[in-house]
């Protein structure tokens, strides 16, 4: 099975920058999006052969997620079941016979960690949600998780220490997720690969210079780790300040 995840940073803008070509070329079983920045009824996509599931933020032009899939799910859930955390369109869960697929756009802690308390509340609640699913059947989580876990996961760890996405609190929360029974698929296959990033600032020619961060992930239940055949970063695909990431499971 072939999974794709991409923070498109505004789907309408990304559609003008090659989204459709990549979508067709990828021909994935599951294609997950974050930061669609859409409301219901603002966009109709013609994607023959795919079911479409959308989760919208209450705030216009903000956040939002989507999953396009060739496979009809047993059930679909939006959010994580906690009212104050479910207003920003951040999570979709599809249930299948042998796994759950979850796409997530994790809240950003913001400059000077202005939203770190909200972020930590989210991390604890979301980890509990995933563990609850994992107790029933394996989980495949993908999305922009807004954290570079280790120093190898960003170009300039020293100067970014304590910044949003590389704070001790956020990194520890990701460690706790892995310790709860989950595997970072890319690091499972490529534990020492450097300069592998999924997001670049639009400033300072960051992408040109590959001054980036790896903050987009496929994380799977530990018992799926041996089924990982490939975990790929499509760094050559433009259209957003993030690039798509892929997972192939046997």
C-alpha positions in Angstrom: 0.0 0.0 0.0 1.2 3.4 -0.9 0.5 6.4 1.3 1.3 10.1 0.7 1.1 13.0 3.1 1.6 16.7 2.2 1.1 20.0 4.0 0.0 22.0 1.0 -0.1 25.4 2.8 -3.3 26.3 1.0 -4.7 23.8 -1.4 -6.1 26.4 -3.8 -2.6 28.0 -4.2 -1.0 24.5 -4.5 -3.4 23.6 -7.3 -1.8 26.4 -9.3 1.7 25.0 -8.6 1.5 21.4 -9.9 -0.6 19.6 -7.3 -2.7 17.8 -9.8 0.4 16.5 -11.7 2.0 15.1 -8.6 -1.3 13.6 -7.4 -1.8 11.7 -10.7 1.8 10.6 -10.9 1.9 9.3 -7.3 -1.3 7.2 -7.9 -1.3 6.5 -4.2 -3.8 4.4 -2.3 -4.1 7.1 0.3 -3.3 10.8 -0.2 -3.5 12.9 3.0 -3.3 16.7 3.2 -2.7 19.2 5.9 -3.3 23.0 6.0 -5.8 23.0 3.2 -7.1 26.4 4.4 -10.6 25.8 3.1 -14.2 25.9 4.2 -16.9 23.6 3.0 -18.1 24.4 -0.5 -15.1 26.5 -1.5 -13.5 23.9 -3.7 -14.7 20.9 -5.7 -12.0 18.5 -6.8 -12.6 16.0 -9.5 -10.6 12.9 -8.4 -11.9 9.9 -10.2 -11.6 6.7 -8.3 -11.1 8.4 -4.9 -13.3 8.9 -1.9 -12.8 12.4 -0.4 -12.9 13.2 3.3 -12.5 16.8 4.6 -12.1 18.4 8.0 -12.5 22.1 8.2 -11.5 24.7 10.8 -14.1 27.0 12.2 -11.8 29.9 11.5 -11.8 30.8 7.8 -8.7 30.2 5.7 -7.0 28.4 8.5 -5.7 24.8 9.2 -7.8 22.0 7.8 -7.1 18.4 6.7 -8.2 16.0 4.0 -7.8 12.4 2.9 -8.4 11.1 -0.6 -8.5 7.3 -0.8 -9.2 4.5 -3.3 -10.4 2.3 -0.4 -13.8 2.7 1.2 -13.3 2.9 5.0 -15.4 1.1 7.6 -15.8 4.3 9.5 -14.7 8.0 9.5 -14.0 10.2 12.5 -13.2 13.9 12.6 -11.2 15.3 15.5 -10.2 13.5 18.7 -13.4 13.8 20.7 -12.3 16.7 22.9 -14.4 19.8 22.1 -11.9 22.5 22.8 -9.3 20.8 20.6 -11.6 20.0 17.7 -12.4 23.4 16.3 -9.4 23.7 14.0 -9.9 20.8 11.6 -6.7 19.0 12.5 -7.5 15.3 12.5 -9.2 12.7 10.3 -9.3 9.0 11.1 -10.3 6.3 8.7 -10.9 2.8 10.0 -10.1 -0.3 7.9 -10.2 -4.0 8.6 -6.6 -4.2 9.8 -5.5 -0.6 10.6 -6.5 3.0 11.4 -5.2 5.8 9.2 -4.9 9.1 11.0 -3.8 12.4 9.3 -2.9 15.3 11.6 -1.9 18.9 11.5 -0.4 19.5 14.9 -0.8 23.0 16.4 2.2 25.3 16.1 3.7 26.5 19.4 4.3 29.9 17.7 6.9 32.5 18.1 8.4 32.7 21.7 6.3 29.6 22.4 3.2 31.7 22.9 1.0 28.7 22.4 3.1 26.0 24.1 0.5 25.3 26.9 -2.1 24.6 24.2 0.4 22.5 22.3 1.3 20.4 25.4 -2.4 19.9 26.1 -2.8 18.7 22.5 0.2 16.4 22.7 -1.1 14.6 25.8 -4.6 14.3 24.4 -3.6 13.2 21.0 -1.2 10.6 22.3 -4.0 9.2 24.4 -6.2 9.2 21.4 -3.7 7.3 19.3 -3.0 4.8 22.1 -6.7 4.1 22.3 -6.8 3.3 18.7 -3.7 1.2 18.9 -5.2 -0.9 21.6 -7.8 -2.0 19.0 -5.7 -2.4 15.8 -2.5 -0.9 14.3 -2.3 2.8 13.5 -0.7 4.6 10.6 -0.3 8.3 11.5 0.9 10.9 9.0 1.1 14.6 8.8 2.8 17.8 9.7 3.6 17.1 13.4 5.4 20.5 13.8 8.5 19.1 15.6 12.0 18.2 14.5 12.7 15.4 16.9 16.5 15.1 17.0 19.3 17.4 16.0 19.8 15.5 12.8 16.2 16.6 11.8 17.1 20.2 11.2 19.9 22.1 9.6 20.8 24.5 12.5 19.9 22.8 15.8 22.1 25.0 18.0 20.6 28.3 16.9 17.0 26.9 17.0 17.1 25.3 20.4 14.1 26.4 22.3 12.3 27.7 19.3 8.8 26.5 18.2 9.2 23.1 16.7 12.5 22.4 18.4 11.7 23.2 22.1 12.6 20.6 24.7 8.9 20.2 25.5 7.8 19.4 21.9 10.8 17.0 21.4 10.0 15.2 24.6 6.4 14.9 23.6 7.4 13.1 20.4 9.7 10.9 22.4 6.8 10.0 24.6 4.7 9.1 21.5 7.4 6.7 20.3 7.7 5.2 23.7 4.0 4.6 23.8 4.5 2.0 21.0 5.1 3.8 17.8 7.9 4.0 15.2 9.1 6.9 13.1 9.1 5.2 9.7 11.8 7.3 8.1 14.3 6.9 10.9 13.5 3.2 11.1 14.9 2.8 7.6 17.4 5.7 7.6 18.6 6.3 11.2 21.7 8.3 10.2 20.6 10.1 7.1 21.4 13.8 7.3 20.1 16.8 5.3 16.7 15.0 4.9 14.1 17.8 5.3 10.4 18.3 4.6 10.0 22.0 5.3 11.9 25.1 4.4 11.3 28.8 5.2 10.4 31.0 2.3 13.2 33.4 3.5 16.9 33.4 2.8 16.7 31.0 -0.1 16.3 28.2 2.5 15.1 25.6 0.1 17.8 26.4 -2.5 20.4 25.9 0.2 18.5 23.0 1.8 18.4 24.8 5.2 15.4 22.9 6.4 13.5 20.9 9.0 12.0 17.4 9.0 8.6 18.0 10.6 6.4 15.8 8.3 6.1 12.2 9.3 4.7 8.7 8.9 4.6 7.2 12.3 3.3 3.6 12.7 2.4 1.2 15.4 5.5 -0.7 16.4 4.0 -4.0 15.1 3.9 -2.5 11.6 7.6 -1.6 11.6 8.7 -4.8 9.9 6.1 -4.1 7.1 7.7 -0.8 6.1 9.2 -1.2 2.6 10.0 2.5 1.9 9.7 5.9 3.6 10.5 8.6 1.1 10.8 12.4 1.1 9.8 14.0 -2.2 12.1 17.0 -1.8 12.0 17.8 -5.6 8.2 18.4 -5.5 7.4 22.1 -5.2 4.0 23.8 -4.7 4.3 24.4 -0.9 6.9 25.3 1.7 6.6 21.6 2.6 7.3 18.7 0.3 5.3 15.4 0.2 6.4 12.4 2.2 5.5 8.8 1.3 5.2 5.4 3.0 5.0 2.0 1.3 3.8 -0.8 3.5 3.7 -4.5 2.5 
